[in-house]
């Protein structure tokens, strides 16, 4: 799977309303022991991340994570922008994730940021 396809499958794991489908999508791309960190949470392993995603779905039913940029990659690191889209068509401010891949092409770490970068 290409790194772009891996990122898209990862976004599907965040977006699917069905917990079993979310788990299947994440299993396709998430390395054993991988970590997810954003300003609100640090999750170690797939189960912890799936629990966090379930919490997001309970707070924002029907929300989807949509990739809004190309996936830029160098070495084993990628960055991409994303946005939470709500069922009524509104969205939250765009975020940015950095993904680090293992030797097999799975995600071993995600570091997420919310909102645009401020000007200097």
C-alpha positions as CSV (number, residue, x, y, z in Angstrom):
1,X,0.0,0.0,0.0
2,X,1.4,3.4,-0.9
3,X,1.9,6.0,1.9
4,X,-0.9,8.1,0.5
5,X,-3.3,5.1,0.6
6,X,-2.1,4.3,4.1
7,X,-3.0,7.8,5.2
8,X,-6.4,7.6,3.4
9,X,-7.2,4.3,5.2
10,X,-6.2,5.9,8.5
11,X,-8.7,8.7,7.8
12,X,-11.3,6.0,7.1
13,X,-10.6,4.5,10.5
14,X,-11.5,7.9,12.1
15,X,-14.5,8.4,9.9
16,X,-16.4,5.1,9.9
17,X,-19.4,5.1,12.3
18,X,-19.2,1.3,12.7
19,X,-16.7,0.3,15.5
20,X,-15.8,-3.0,13.7
21,X,-15.1,-1.2,10.4
22,X,-13.0,1.4,12.2
23,X,-11.0,-1.4,13.9
24,X,-10.5,-3.2,10.6
25,X,-9.3,0.0,8.8
26,X,-6.9,0.8,11.6
27,X,-5.6,-2.7,11.7
28,X,-4.6,-2.3,8.0
29,X,-2.3,0.6,8.7
30,X,-1.4,0.7,12.4
31,X,1.8,-0.8,13.6
32,X,1.9,-2.8,16.8
33,X,2.5,-0.4,19.7
34,X,2.0,2.7,17.5
35,X,1.2,6.0,19.3
36,X,-1.2,8.8,18.6
37,X,-0.6,12.3,20.2
38,X,-2.6,15.5,19.8
39,X,-3.1,18.4,22.1
40,X,-5.9,16.5,24.0
41,X,-4.6,12.9,24.2
42,X,-1.8,10.5,24.0
43,X,-2.8,7.0,23.0
44,X,-0.5,4.0,22.9
45,X,-1.7,1.1,20.8
46,X,-4.7,0.4,18.6
47,X,-7.1,-0.2,21.4
48,X,-6.4,3.1,23.1
49,X,-6.7,5.0,19.8
50,X,-10.0,3.2,18.9
51,X,-11.3,4.1,22.4
52,X,-10.4,7.8,21.7
53,X,-12.0,7.7,18.3
54,X,-15.2,6.2,19.8
55,X,-15.2,9.1,22.2
56,X,-15.0,11.6,19.4
57,X,-17.8,9.9,17.6
58,X,-20.0,10.0,20.7
59,X,-19.4,13.8,21.0
60,X,-19.8,14.5,17.2
61,X,-22.0,11.7,15.7
62,X,-21.6,11.4,12.0
63,X,-18.3,13.4,11.9
64,X,-15.8,12.5,9.2
65,X,-12.1,13.2,8.9
66,X,-11.4,14.4,5.4
67,X,-7.8,14.8,4.1
68,X,-7.6,18.3,2.6
69,X,-4.1,18.3,1.2
70,X,-1.7,16.2,-0.7
71,X,0.4,13.7,1.4
72,X,4.0,15.0,1.4
73,X,6.6,12.3,2.2
74,X,10.3,12.2,2.7
75,X,12.2,9.3,4.2
76,X,9.7,7.6,6.7
77,X,7.8,10.8,7.5
78,X,4.6,12.2,6.0
79,X,2.5,15.3,6.6
80,X,-1.0,16.0,5.6
81,X,-3.8,18.4,6.4
82,X,-7.3,17.2,7.4
83,X,-10.6,18.6,8.5
84,X,-13.5,17.4,10.6
85,X,-16.7,17.6,8.5
86,X,-20.0,17.4,10.3
87,X,-23.2,15.9,9.0
88,X,-24.8,19.3,8.4
89,X,-21.9,20.2,6.1
90,X,-20.1,22.5,8.5
91,X,-16.5,21.8,9.5
92,X,-14.0,22.5,12.2
93,X,-10.7,24.3,11.5
94,X,-8.2,22.3,9.5
95,X,-5.5,20.3,11.4
96,X,-2.1,18.9,10.4
97,X,-0.8,15.5,11.1
98,X,2.7,14.1,10.9
99,X,2.9,10.4,10.4
100,X,6.0,8.2,10.9
101,X,6.1,4.9,9.1
102,X,7.8,1.7,10.2
103,X,9.9,-0.4,7.8
104,X,6.8,-2.3,6.7
105,X,5.0,0.9,5.7
106,X,2.6,0.9,8.6
107,X,2.1,4.0,10.8
108,X,4.1,3.8,14.0
109,X,3.4,7.3,15.2
110,X,1.0,10.2,14.5
111,X,1.5,13.6,15.9
112,X,-1.5,15.9,15.3
113,X,-2.0,19.6,15.6
114,X,-5.4,21.5,15.5
115,X,-6.0,24.7,13.6
116,X,-3.8,26.7,11.2
117,X,-0.3,27.9,12.1
118,X,-0.4,31.4,13.4
119,X,1.7,34.1,11.8
120,X,4.9,35.2,13.4
